[in-house]
Amino acid sequence: MLDPVHLLVSAPPKFAPAEVVRLFKGITARRLQPEFQPMRRVYWGPNATRWADGY
């Protein structure tokens, strides 16, 4: 099993914590996609998820 990663993030109060996490997940998923093209079928598709549902 992989070790978890912990981040300390600072954001303006106008952003809800859930919105910050959503933005982070979206940006990292888009940046990882070109780097890992062979895994595209597994992790990018209509029924695939790149991240767990929670945080």
C-alpha positions as CSV (number, residue, x, y, z in Angstrom):
1,M,0.0,0.0,0.0
2,L,1.2,3.5,-0.8
3,D,1.9,6.0,1.9
4,P,-0.5,8.9,2.2
5,V,0.7,12.4,1.4
6,H,-0.2,15.3,3.7
7,L,-0.3,18.9,2.5
8,L,-0.5,22.2,4.4
9,V,-2.4,24.6,2.2
10,S,-3.2,28.2,2.6
11,A,-6.1,29.8,0.8
12,P,-8.1,33.0,1.0
13,P,-11.3,32.7,3.2
14,K,-13.5,33.1,0.2
15,F,-12.7,29.5,-0.8
16,A,-14.4,26.7,1.1
17,P,-12.0,23.8,2.0
18,A,-14.0,21.4,-0.3
19,E,-13.5,23.8,-3.2
20,V,-9.8,24.0,-2.6
21,V,-9.6,20.2,-2.6
22,R,-11.7,19.9,-5.7
23,L,-9.4,22.4,-7.5
24,F,-6.3,20.5,-6.4
25,K,-7.6,17.2,-7.5
26,G,-8.7,18.5,-10.9
27,I,-5.4,20.3,-11.6
28,T,-3.3,17.3,-10.6
29,A,-5.4,14.9,-12.6
30,R,-5.0,17.0,-15.7
31,R,-1.3,17.3,-15.3
32,L,-0.8,13.6,-14.6
33,Q,-2.8,12.5,-17.6
34,P,-0.2,13.3,-20.4
35,E,2.6,11.7,-18.3
36,F,0.8,8.4,-17.8
37,Q,-0.8,7.7,-21.2
38,P,-0.7,3.9,-20.9
39,M,-2.8,4.1,-17.8
40,R,-5.5,6.2,-19.6
41,R,-7.9,3.3,-20.1
42,V,-7.8,2.3,-16.5
43,Y,-8.0,5.7,-14.8
44,W,-9.7,8.0,-17.4
45,G,-13.0,6.9,-18.7
46,P,-16.7,7.1,-18.0
47,N,-16.5,4.6,-15.1
48,A,-13.0,5.3,-13.8
49,T,-12.0,7.6,-11.0
50,R,-8.6,9.3,-10.6
51,W,-9.1,10.0,-6.9
52,A,-11.1,8.6,-4.1
53,D,-14.5,10.2,-3.5
54,G,-13.6,11.8,-0.2
55,Y,-10.6,13.6,1.1
